[in-house]
Amino acid sequence: MNDQPAPTDSPRSNVAEFSVSEISFAVKRTIEDRFDRVRIRGEVSGWRGPHSSGHAYFTLKDEKARIDAVIWRGAFSKLSFLPEEGLEVIATGKLTTYPGSSKYQVVIDNIEPAGAGALMALLEERRRKLAAEGLFAEERKQLLPYMPRVIGVVTSPTGAVIRDIMHRINDRFPLHVIVWPVRVQGDTCGAEVANAIRGFNALDGSQGIARPDVLIVARGGGSLEDLWGFNEEAVVRAAAESMIPLVSAVGHETDWTLIDHAADVRAPTPTGAAEIAVPVRAELEAHVAQLGARLKSGIGRLADRKRDALRAASRALPAPDGLLAMPRQNFDNLERRLAQGLGTNVTAKRSAYALAAGRLNPNRLAALADRDRRSLERFERDLPRALRRVADRKGEALKLRASRLTISGIDRQRRLGSDRLGELSARLFRALDLRLTDARNTLDQKGRLLKTLSYESVLDRGFSLVRDDKDQPVKRASGVKKGATLTIEFAGRERVGVVATEGSGSTPPKPKKKPPQQGDLF
C-alpha cells in the first residue's frame, strides 16, 4: 500500500514569469531612462581614495538617506577637485544600478564643493596639513636680492596684471622680465602655475634663456572660487621647493591664498610685488652720487691730513750730515784702535815666542831627562815591595775563602752542579736529536733532488750515455774519431762497447731517392 498522497494538479497563474537577471536589468534600464543625469548634494562618507584599479568608491549621505557613488578611473584623473571625508559636495553624474548586488548607485563625472563654507573648511584643513609638514616655516624663506638682473613673472599674458607689473618695473628700474603664461582661473590653473614655478627653477642659462633672480606669481582679485587654483597642494609645494626667491601677489589686500604662506614674501597687490622686487633707479643713482661726493670729500680731507703730518715729520727730522756725523766719528775711532791693537798683539806674540824658545835649550832638556830617570829608578826599587804586599793580601784572601769551603758546602755545590749537568745533558741530547732529525730530513730531500737531477734518471726514461776510451762523456759527434773505442751506458748501468766506424771528417751517406709514385706532385 503506498502511503504517499497522489499528485494533484495546481492551478496555473496568469502572472508572467521573469528570471532574476531580467528583473535586475529591467530595473537598471528603467532607472537610467528616468534619471539620465542628476546633480546630488550630500556629504562624503567612507572616502578612502582611489582603489588599486584607479576607480574610487564611497557614499553620499544626508540626514535621512545614503547612496553609493563611484568615480571611474578615466573621470577621476580629470577632476579639478578631489573629495574629502565629511565634506559637503555637489556631484554630477548618471544614476544606475549594480545587478550583482541589487544596489543602485551614481556614477560621478564631476564633483565640486557645496558653497563657500565647504571651500573654507577644506582650505583650513589643507592649511593645517601643509603647515604640519613645515612648508610655511619662517626658516625656509629666502631673502630677496637687492638688485635683480632678471625677473620671472607667472601670470596671464593678456590681463591687466602683467601690464601693471611691467609699467611699475619700467618706472622704478628697467630690467629684463620673462613671462611664463598660465591660466589664473579654472580647472588647469593649479597645474599650470606649479609647472611654471618648477620650469623657472629648471633653467640654467644654457638654452639662451636667463635664469630669473626673483619670481612673481600674480593674479588680480576675485572670489574664493576664482582664486582656488592658488590654494591647490601642487602649487604650495612648488612654491615651497623653489630655489629662486618667490613673491606672491594673488588678489587684493584682503585676499589670502595658501601660496601666500609658502612664498618667501607676500605682496598686497601685483603692483606692490613689482615695488618689492626692484628698487627705484633714480633714488639709487642719487644715493650713489651722494656717496661718491662724500667719498671724494673724505679722500681730500684724508690727503690734507696726511700731507700736514708728513710736513710735521719732515721738520722734526735732523739734517743728513747730522745723521751721519756720529757713525763717521765712531768709524774713525775704531780705525785708530785697530792699528794700535795690531801692534800690541804682534809685540805680545813675539815675547811669548822668545820665552818658549828660551825654555827649549840642551841644559833644560838634560835636567828633565835626569828627573825622569831618577823617578824611574825609584819606581824600580819600590816595585818588588809593592808586589810582595799584593801577594800577601791575595794569599790572606785565599786562605779566608779556603776556610769557608767545608765538606758539606762542597757536597752541596757538587749536587747542584750534578743536577745542573744532568739537565744540561738532557737538553743537549734533545737538541742533538732535533738537529740530527733536521739534518736527516735535509739530506733526504737533497738526495731525492740529486736523484731527480742525475743523469741516471735520464737513462731510465730511455736515453743512453756515450763515453770515450777515457770514460768521459761524448757530447758532440765532431769529437769522435774513426776507430775510437766508445762505451754506451744504458739504464741500470749496463754498458756496451762499440768501435766508431766513421769519424768527424767523413761525410754521411746520402739517402737513396725514392722513385716517384703515381699521384705525387712535382
Beta strands, then each sheet from edge to edge (+ up, - down):
strand 1: 38-45
strand 2: 56-61
strand 3: 66-71
strand 4: 88-98
strand 5: 103-113
strand 6: 150-155
strand 7: 176-181
strand 8: 214-219
strand 9: 246-250
strand 10: 265-266
strand 11: 465-467
strand 12: 485-489
strand 13: 495-499
sheet 1: 1+ 2- 3+ 5+ 4- 1+
sheet 2: 7+ 6+ 8+ 9+ 10+
sheet 3: 11+ 12- 13+
end
